[in-house]
Amino acid sequence: MMRWEYLSVDLGSTPTKEDDVYYLNLAGARGWELVGILPPQRAIFKRPLAGSKSQKIAVSAPSGPEAKSKPGNTGR
């Protein structure tokens, strides 16, 4: 099972808007994936915990009437 570690960054404390992008890119370069932004300006990141093992799951394409695409359906 994949285990995650999380990082929270207060983007509201950066001096300029350009610094926000710098910190987002820096986190990405260090392996962090942006999960979301929470009010007022808190970025939440995750990355696999060192030593965790991912579990591969085989997924087949759906068939039948329920397989038709619906607006907003991302397949998840």
TILO-472288 format. One record per residue: x, y, z of N, C-alpha, C in turn; residue number from 1. Coordinates in steps of 0.2 Angstrom, whole numbers, plus 5000, padded with zeros to 4 digits. Each point is the difference from the previous one (the first is absolute). Layout:
<rs>
+------+------+------+-------+-------+-------+------+------+------+-----+
| n_c1 | n_c2 | n_c3 | ca_c1 | ca_c2 | ca_c3 | c_c1 | c_c2 | c_c3 | seq |
+------+------+------+-------+-------+-------+------+------+------+-----+
|    X |    Y |    Z |     X |     Y |     Z |    X |    Y |    Z | NUM |
...
+------+------+------+-------+-------+-------+------+------+------+-----+
</rs>
This chain:
<rs>
+------+------+------+-------+-------+-------+------+------+------+-----+
| n_c1 | n_c2 | n_c3 | ca_c1 | ca_c2 | ca_c3 | c_c1 | c_c2 | c_c3 | seq |
+------+------+------+-------+-------+-------+------+------+------+-----+
| 5004 | 4994 | 5000 |  4996 |  5006 |  5000 | 5004 | 5006 | 5000 |   1 |
| 4999 | 5005 | 4996 |  5003 |  5006 |  4999 | 4999 | 5004 | 5007 |   2 |
| 5005 | 5003 | 5002 |  5000 |  5004 |  5006 | 5002 | 5007 | 4998 |   3 |
| 4997 | 5005 | 5003 |  5002 |  5007 |  4998 | 5003 | 5004 | 5005 |   4 |
| 5004 | 5005 | 4999 |  5001 |  5006 |  5005 | 4997 | 5006 | 4997 |   5 |
| 4999 | 5005 | 5004 |  4996 |  5006 |  4998 | 5004 | 5006 | 5002 |   6 |
| 4999 | 5005 | 4996 |  5004 |  5007 |  5001 | 4995 | 5005 | 4999 |   7 |
| 5000 | 5005 | 5005 |  4995 |  5006 |  5000 | 5004 | 5006 | 4999 |   8 |
| 4999 | 5004 | 4995 |  5004 |  5006 |  4999 | 4995 | 5006 | 5000 |   9 |
| 5002 | 5005 | 5004 |  4996 |  5006 |  5000 | 5002 | 5005 | 4995 |  10 |
| 4996 | 5000 | 4994 |  5002 |  5005 |  4995 | 4999 | 5007 | 5001 |  11 |
| 4996 | 5001 | 5005 |  4998 |  5007 |  5002 | 5006 | 5004 | 5004 |  12 |
| 5005 | 4996 | 5002 |  5006 |  5003 |  5003 | 5006 | 5002 | 4996 |  13 |
| 4999 | 4998 | 4993 |  5005 |  5002 |  4995 | 5000 | 5007 | 4999 |  14 |
| 5005 | 5004 | 4999 |  5000 |  5007 |  4998 | 4997 | 5002 | 4994 |  15 |
| 5000 | 4996 | 4994 |  4997 |  5002 |  4994 | 4997 | 4994 | 4997 |  16 |
| 4995 | 5001 | 4995 |  4997 |  4995 |  4997 | 5005 | 4995 | 4996 |  17 |
| 5005 | 5003 | 4997 |  5005 |  4996 |  4997 | 5003 | 4995 | 5004 |  18 |
| 5001 | 5002 | 5007 |  5003 |  4995 |  5005 | 4995 | 4994 | 5001 |  19 |
| 4994 | 5001 | 4999 |  4995 |  4994 |  5000 | 5002 | 4995 | 4995 |  20 |
| 5001 | 5002 | 4994 |  5002 |  4995 |  4995 | 5007 | 4997 | 5001 |  21 |
| 5004 | 5004 | 5003 |  5007 |  4998 |  5001 | 4999 | 4994 | 5005 |  22 |
| 4996 | 5001 | 5006 |  5000 |  4995 |  5005 | 4996 | 4994 | 4997 |  23 |
| 4995 | 5001 | 4996 |  4996 |  4994 |  4997 | 5005 | 4996 | 4996 |  24 |
| 5004 | 5003 | 4996 |  5005 |  4997 |  4995 | 5005 | 4996 | 5005 |  25 |
| 5003 | 5003 | 5005 |  5005 |  4998 |  5004 | 4997 | 4993 | 5003 |  26 |
| 4994 | 5000 | 5003 |  4997 |  4994 |  5003 | 4999 | 4995 | 4995 |  27 |
| 4998 | 5001 | 4993 |  5000 |  4996 |  4995 | 5006 | 4996 | 4998 |  28 |
| 5006 | 5005 | 5000 |  5006 |  4997 |  4999 | 5003 | 4995 | 5005 |  29 |
| 4997 | 5001 | 5006 |  5002 |  4995 |  5006 | 4995 | 4994 | 5000 |  30 |
| 4996 | 4999 | 4995 |  4996 |  4994 |  5000 | 4993 | 5001 | 5003 |  31 |
| 4998 | 5006 | 5002 |  4993 |  5002 |  5003 | 4995 | 5001 | 4994 |  32 |
| 4994 | 4997 | 5001 |  4995 |  5001 |  4995 | 4995 | 5004 | 5004 |  33 |
| 4998 | 5006 | 4996 |  4995 |  5004 |  5003 | 4993 | 4996 | 5000 |  34 |
| 4997 | 5000 | 5006 |  4993 |  4997 |  5001 | 4995 | 5005 | 4999 |  35 |
| 5001 | 5006 | 5003 |  4995 |  5005 |  5000 | 5002 | 5006 | 5003 |  36 |
| 4996 | 5005 | 5000 |  5001 |  5007 |  5003 | 4994 | 5001 | 5005 |  37 |
| 5001 | 5001 | 5006 |  4995 |  5001 |  5005 | 5000 | 5008 | 5002 |  38 |
| 4994 | 5003 | 5001 |  5000 |  5007 |  5003 | 5004 | 5001 | 5006 |  39 |
| 5003 | 5005 | 5001 |  5000 |  5006 |  4995 | 5005 | 4999 | 4995 |  40 |
| 5006 | 4997 | 5001 |  5005 |  4999 |  4995 | 5005 | 4994 | 5002 |  41 |
| 4997 | 4995 | 5002 |  5004 |  4994 |  5002 | 5001 | 4995 | 4995 |  42 |
| 5006 | 4998 | 4998 |  5001 |  4995 |  4995 | 5001 | 4993 | 5003 |  43 |
| 4997 | 4995 | 4998 |  5001 |  4993 |  5003 | 5003 | 4996 | 4995 |  44 |
| 5005 | 4997 | 5002 |  5004 |  4995 |  4996 | 5000 | 4993 | 5003 |  45 |
| 5002 | 4995 | 4995 |  5001 |  4993 |  5003 | 5005 | 4997 | 4995 |  46 |
| 5004 | 4995 | 5003 |  5005 |  4996 |  4997 | 5000 | 4994 | 5003 |  47 |
| 5002 | 4994 | 4996 |  5001 |  4994 |  5003 | 5004 | 5000 | 5006 |  48 |
| 4999 | 4997 | 5005 |  5004 |  4999 |  5006 | 5006 | 4995 | 4999 |  49 |
| 5006 | 5002 | 5001 |  5006 |  4996 |  4999 | 4999 | 4993 | 5002 |  50 |
| 5001 | 4995 | 4996 |  5000 |  4993 |  5002 | 4993 | 4997 | 4999 |  51 |
| 4995 | 5005 | 4998 |  4993 |  4997 |  4999 | 5000 | 4996 | 4993 |  52 |
| 4996 | 4995 | 5000 |  4999 |  4996 |  4994 | 4993 | 5002 | 4997 |  53 |
| 5000 | 5001 | 4993 |  4994 |  5001 |  4997 | 4997 | 4994 | 4998 |  54 |
| 4993 | 4999 | 5000 |  4997 |  4994 |  4998 | 4997 | 5002 | 4993 |  55 |
| 5002 | 4996 | 4995 |  4997 |  5000 |  4993 | 4993 | 4997 | 5000 |  56 |
| 4996 | 5003 | 4997 |  4993 |  4998 |  4999 | 4999 | 5000 | 4992 |  57 |
| 4998 | 4994 | 4998 |  4998 |  4999 |  4993 | 4993 | 5003 | 4999 |  58 |
| 4999 | 5005 | 4995 |  4993 |  5003 |  4998 | 4999 | 4998 | 4993 |  59 |
| 4994 | 4997 | 4999 |  4998 |  4999 |  4993 | 4995 | 5006 | 4998 |  60 |
| 4999 | 5001 | 4994 |  4995 |  5005 |  4997 | 4993 | 4997 | 5001 |  61 |
| 4996 | 5005 | 5003 |  4993 |  4998 |  5001 | 4996 | 4999 | 4993 |  62 |
| 4995 | 4995 | 5001 |  4996 |  4999 |  4994 | 4993 | 5000 | 5002 |  63 |
| 4996 | 5001 | 4994 |  4993 |  5000 |  5002 | 4997 | 5007 | 5000 |  64 |
| 4994 | 5001 | 5002 |  4997 |  5007 |  5000 | 5003 | 5004 | 5005 |  65 |
| 5002 | 4997 | 5006 |  5003 |  5005 |  5005 | 5007 | 5003 | 4998 |  66 |
| 5003 | 4997 | 4994 |  5006 |  5002 |  4998 | 5000 | 5007 | 4996 |  67 |
| 4994 | 5002 | 4998 |  4999 |  5006 |  4996 | 5002 | 5006 | 5004 |  68 |
| 5004 | 5005 | 4997 |  5002 |  5005 |  5003 | 4995 | 5005 | 5002 |  69 |
| 5000 | 5003 | 5006 |  4996 |  5005 |  5003 | 5003 | 5006 | 5001 |  70 |
| 4997 | 5006 | 4999 |  5004 |  5006 |  5002 | 5002 | 5000 | 5007 |  71 |
| 5006 | 5002 | 5001 |  5003 |  5001 |  5006 | 5003 | 4993 | 5003 |  72 |
| 4999 | 4995 | 4996 |  5003 |  4993 |  5002 | 5007 | 4999 | 4998 |  73 |
| 5004 | 4999 | 5005 |  5007 |  5000 |  4999 | 5002 | 4993 | 5000 |  74 |
| 4996 | 4995 | 5001 |  5002 |  4993 |  5000 | 5003 | 4998 | 5007 |  75 |
| 4999 | 5004 | 5005 |  5003 |  4998 |  5007 | 4994 | 4998 | 5004 |  76 |
+------+------+------+-------+-------+-------+------+------+------+-----+
</rs>
